Amino acid sequence: MAMQADRKSAFAVLIGNRGFFPAALLAAAREDLREVLAAQGHQALFMDPAATRCGAVETAAEGRRFAAWLDEHRDEVDGVIVSLPNFGDENGVVAALQDARVPILVQAYPDELDKLSPAQRRDAFCGKISVLEMLRQYGIPCTALPPHTVHPRSPRFLEHLDVFDRVCRVVKGLRRLTVGAIGARTTPFKTVRIDEVALQKAGITVESFDLSSVIERVRQLKPDAACRETRQRLLGATCWQGVPEASLENLVRLRVVLDQMREEHGLDALALRCWMELEEQLGVAPCVVLGDLNNCGITAACEVDVGNAVAMQALRLAAGAPAMCLDWNNNYGDDPNRCILFHCGPVAFDLMDGPGRIVDHSMLATAVGPGRSFGCNQGRIRPMPFTYASVLTADGRLRGYLGQAEFTADPIAESFFGCGGVARFHDLQGVLGHIGREGYRHHVSAAPGHTLEAVREAVTTYLGWEVTVL
């Protein structure tokens, strides 16, 4: 079951007005936005035009009327678009949006050089500055994208709309995020330690579970329809030749148990302790289970890396596609701007360059013995542009980095273990220097496409994270 893209955001639209500008511009703006948003697959909510003069917001009283209407539709709205067909009145906009609690995009119409007479001019260029300043004074976060003025029917506005849609999805998905930490942090990996209280202050809840209870649930699980469906999905996703039946059965049961726990505890993402107990007691490595979760749109990180589970979720929401938790793993010859990003096989199937192959975990087999760690989905990450990120907690706050790069088709030796890909960066040495100086972990999260602008806007403007763009 491949992941379905997150639904497009629903927007409330506020038309700004300043009385001595042409009123005809307001009705045209309403129709522009109604048609453009519908064409792009967004639900658009407009206040009844009869509720205010000219169906727009100018005075503080009209703003309060809009605020009451917005509150009635709060559960339907992911973001607000403030459209300025003319200068607009900043006081009305502030009164309307003081309690919006969703992302706000401010759009201003451009003037036409042959229409600058008093009967035709807009002056939204200037009005947008005033609206942004007043929102800033009142501490109301908002988004303004370049260019400063843009017509809703232009290709550039469609770019703005795409970014803002992703911003809204990230903000909505992270504000009440619940991450399941399945098992304690592995003793050697102090690198993935995280401050749960800092996460909670940022609206992210961590629910912790003892791995022994998970293992017991796997053992006690009775085969049912969920097991049969999961088995068929896993068998169809990758090659299982040579995998013992007992290993396949335990991997199927583990996947079903994790789904049950998600439902029981309202978990949006998982970070799993993946070694050594699962190998010692169940005889499996859970890599392919994590890959299947990610492929089904359920963010899942390994090695109890809660911070990167959060980063993965942000990237997944922005991309509308699965994210990966990978190791900064190998240099690529003497190329200073390429490296191999890898993990043992938790990569979503849709992000791999063809079907993988389930193998025994050759690294862990040295500790638990051969045949007791089947579950690594060995293969390659497909070539694609990607956005990468990582998140940690420091001094009670969330801190992270963001960047963009590309997985290439460069070869990796056949003997290479796990699922990896060659990644090309603009300045890899600078990226690695920053990671080392600032104490980031050896993991990095990645998702398809270049969505850095949307992720940065969401987590800095609306969620208050500290982020460095690399």
N, C-alpha and C positions, 0 to 999 in steps of 0.2 A: 504494500500500500504506500505509494509515493505521497510525499507531503503535498497538501493543498495550500496554495498561496493564501496568506491572510487576506480577509476581505478589505476592500478599500474603505477609507475613513469616510464618515458622515460629517458634513460641515454645516454649521449655522452661518448664515451670511448677514452681515451688518452693512447697510449702505449708509455711508456718511454724507452729511450735507452741511452747507453754509448758505443761508437764505438768499444772499444777493447774487448767487450764481445761478445759471440757467437750470430750472427744474426738470426740463426735458432730458437732461443728462442722467437723471436718477432712474427713470423708468427704463432707459436703454441699458444701463448698467445691470439692473435686475435681470433683464432678459439675456444679456451677454452671459452672466454667471450661471443662470439657470440652465441654459443650453450647453455651455461648455462643461459644467460639472456633470450633467447627465451623460454627455457624450463620453466622458472619461470614466464612467461607472461609479460616480460618487452620488450618494444621497445628499440632497441640498435642502435645508430647511430655511424658509423665509418667514419672518413675522408678517402677519396680515397687513397689507399696504394701507388699509384704512385705520390702523392703530396709531399712526403718526402722520404728520403733515408730509405729503408727497411719498409716504411709505418709507421714509428714511429716518436717521437719528441725527438730530441737531442739538437740541437743548438737553440739559441735565434731566429734565422731567421725561423726555422721550427716551433717554438712556436708561432711566430706571424702569420704564415700561418694557424696554428690550430685555433688561436684566431679569425681570419677573417672568417674561416669556421664555427666556433661556433656561431658567431654573425649572420650569414646567417640563422642558424637553431634555433635561440633563442626561438621562440615561440613553438618549438617542444620538448625542453629539460627541464627536471625538476631537473637534477643533472648531475654531471660529475664523472666518475670513472677513476682515474689515476692508471693504472696497471704497475707495475715494474717487468717485467720478468727478468731483470738484474739490475745492480746498478742504472741506469737511470741518466739523467743529470738534476740537479735541476734548472739550468738557463733556459733551454728549457721549463720546466714545468711552471715556474713563468711567462715567456713571454706568454705562452698559456692561462693562467688563471687569469691574473691581472684584467680582466673585466668580469669574468665569471658570477658573481651575482647569482649563484645557489650553493647549497651545493656540496661539493667535498669530495669524499671518496678516500683515498689513500690505495691501496692494493699492497703488495709485495709478490712475490713468495718465498717459502722456498728452501733452498739448500738441496740436498741429500748428505748424508755423504760419499757415494761412488762416488760422482761426483764433486770433488773439484779441479780437475786439471784446468789449464788455459783455456782449450778448452771446459770445461763443467760448470764451476762455474758461479753462478749468482751474488752473493754479494748484493742481494736486501735487505737483513737484514740491512746492513750498508747504502745503498742508500736511503731507506725510511727515515732514520733519517735525512739525508741531505736534502731531499725534504721537510720534515716537517719543518725543521729549516728555510729554505729559504722562504717557504710560510708564516711562522710566521714573519720573518723579513719584508716582504712586506705587512703585515697586511691582508693577504688573509685567511679567515677562512676555516678550513677543518676538516674532520673527520678521525680519526684513531682508529680502534677498536681492542681489544685483541682477539687472540694472534697477535703478531707483524707481523709475516709472515703467510700466509695462501694460499693454492692452490685454484684457482677458482672452481675446481671440487670437493672440499671437503665439507662435511656437515657444517663445521664451516663457510665457506664463504657464504653458503646459509643463515646462521644466520645473518652474517654481512649485506647481501643484504636485508634481511627482515627489519632490523633496519634502514638501510639507506633509503629504500623505504618510511618508515614511517616518517623519518626525512624530506625528500623532500616534502611529502604531507603536513606536518604541516607548514613548512616554506612557501610553496607556498600559502597555505590557509590563513595564518595570515598576510602576508606582505601587502596585500591590503584589509584587512577585513573591512567590513562596518556593524556596529551593529545598529539596530533600537531600540531606547529607546522609548517605546510606553507608554506615560503618564509620569507625574512627579514622582519623588521619593515620596513614602508615608511618610508623615511628621514624624511619630515615628521612621522610619528606617534610622537614620543617619549612621548606620553601612554599608550601601551600597553606600555611597557617593564615587564618582570617579572623577579623574582629566582628563577631556577630552583632554586637551592640551598635557598632558603626553602621553595619548593613541595615539594622532595624531603624536607625534614625533616618536612613535614606529610603525607608518604606519597603525594605526587602527582608522577609522573614526566613530564617533557617530552621527547619525541623530536622532533628537528628534521630537516627534509628540505629539500634544495635544490629550488627551484621549477623550475629548468631540467630536472631529471630527470623531474619530473612532466609537463612539457610534451612532452618527448621520448617518454615512455610513451604519452601521448595520441596523438601522431602515429603511433607504431608499432603501436598496438592493432589487432588484426584483429577485425572484426565477429564476434560470437558470440551465444550464447543470452542471456547477461547484457546485451549491448547491445540486443538485440531487446526483452527484458523491460523494460529501463530506458526505452527509447524509447516503448513503449506507455504506461507509467506516466506519463511526463512529458506526453505528448500528451493524456492523459485528465485531467490535473490543472489545466490552464490553457489559455488561448487562444494559439495560435501563428500566427494569421493575419498574413501579411506577413513572417514570419521566414525568412531565407534557409536553404536546406537545409544548407549548409555550417556555419552557426552551430548549428543543431539537432544535427547530427552530432557536432560538437566538444563540445557540452554533454553529450551522451549518453556520449561516450568519457571525458570528465573525470569524470563521476559513477562510471563503472565503475572507472576507475583509482583513485579515492579509496577505493572499496570494497575493491579488491585490497590497497591499502596498509594499510587497517584490519586486514584479515585477516592479512597478513604480519607486522605489527608489534604486534598486540594493542592497537590504539588504541580507547579508549572515547569519545573526543571529538576534535574537530578545530578548529584555528584557521587559516584560509587567507589567504595574501596574495592579495588579489582585484584589485589594480590596480598597475601598468599592463601588466605583461608578458603576462598572459592575453589582454588586449585587443589588444596589439601583435602577439603571435605566433600566437594562436589565433583572434583576432577575436570573442571572447565575454567577457561579464561573467558570473561564476559564481553570481549571486544565486539563480537558480531551482534550481541544483544544491544549494546550501546549504539552501534551503527544503525540497527533497525529502529530504535527509538528516535534517533535523529532523523532518519529518513521519513518517519511518520509525523514529523513536526514537533517532537517532544525533546527539548534540549537535554542532552545527557553528556556529562564530562566524566572522565576517569580520574583515579587517584585522589578522590575526595577534594578536587580542586573547585571549591565553591566559587572563588573569585572568577575563574574562567567560565564556570557555568553561567554566571551573571553576564560576562562579556559575550559569551555565545548567544545568550538570549537576546541581547541588544542587537547583535549582528543579524540574527535570524529574523527578528521582527522587521528590521530595516530592509533586508534582502528579500523577504518572502520566500526564503529557501533555507535548507538546513545549514547549520554551522558545524565547524570541526574544532576539536581541541587537539593540538599538535605539539610536538617537541621541536624546539630549535635544536636540530640534531647533528647535521654534518655540513662541513664545508663542501663546496663543489669544485674540486681541483684547486687551482690558484685564482679562480675568478672571485674578485672581492665583492661582487654584488649578487652572487647566487649562492644558495645553500639548499640543503634538503630538509624539508619539513616532513615530519613522520609521526605516526603512532602505531601501536600494535595491530590496529584494525578496527577502531570504533568509528570510522568515517562512513557517513551516509552513503548508501549504495548509489544514489543518483549523482554523487560527486566523484565517483570513481570512473576510471577509463576502462569500462567494461566490467564484467563480473569478476569478483575475487575468488579466492580459494581458501577454505577453512583448513588451518594447519595447527599443529601442536606448537605451543609457545616455546620456541627454541631457547630463549633466555631463561625463563622460569623452569624449564625442564631440568636444568642443571641442579635446581634445588629440590623440586618435588618428584623428579623422575620422569622419564619419557611416557607419553600417552596420558598424562594427568592434567594437561592444560590446553586441550583442543578448544578453539573458539576464536583464534586470531583470524581476521579476514584479510588475507594477504592480497595485495594488488597495488594499483597506482592511482594517484589523484589526477583527474583529467585536467588538461590545459584550460585555463580560464583566468580572467582578471579577478582579484579578490580584495576585500577589505579585511584588515587584521586589527586585533585589539587585545588588551589584557587589563585586568582590574585587580587592585589590592586595596587594603585598608591601611591608613597611616594617620596617627594622631586623631583618631575618631572620625576620619572622613574617607570617602572613596576617591581613589586616584587611579588614573589609567593612561594608556597611550593608544593612539589610533594611527593607522597608515594604510596605504594602498600599494599593491604589488601585483605580480602575475605568476601563475603556475605555467611553466613552459612544457614543451614536448621533449625536453632534453632527456636522454636515457639515464637510467639507473641500473647498475649491475643486476643480473637475474638473481644473484645470491642474496640481494638485499632483503632483510626481514621486515615484515609488516606492511603497512600501507603508507607510501610516501610520494612526494612530488618535488621536483626542482622548482624553486621559487626565485624570481628575479626582482630585485629591488633597485630603486634609484640610488640609494646610499646605504647599503647593508651595514657597512662598518660603523656608520653613524648611529644606526638603529641599535646595533648590538652594544655600542658604547653607552647609549642612554639606558638600555636595559640593565647593564651591569652597574652603572653609577647609581641608578635610582632604586636598585634592589628588587627588580621584577623577577618573576619566576621563570623557570625553563620552559613553561608552556606558553603557547600563543593560540588565541582563537581566530578563526578565519571563516568567511562566508563569501559566496559568489557575488561578483559585481562591485562596482565602485560606489559605495554608499556612505563614504566618510562624512560628507557634508551633513547628511541627515542625522547620523548617529551623534556627531559632535554637537549639533544644534540641540538635539533632544536632551542629551545628558548634561550639558553645561548650562544652557539657558533655562531649562525647565526642571532639572533634577539636582542641580548644584554640585555635580562632580568636578573634580580637577582633572583636566585632560591635556596631554601634550600630543600634538600632531607631529609625527616623524616623517 
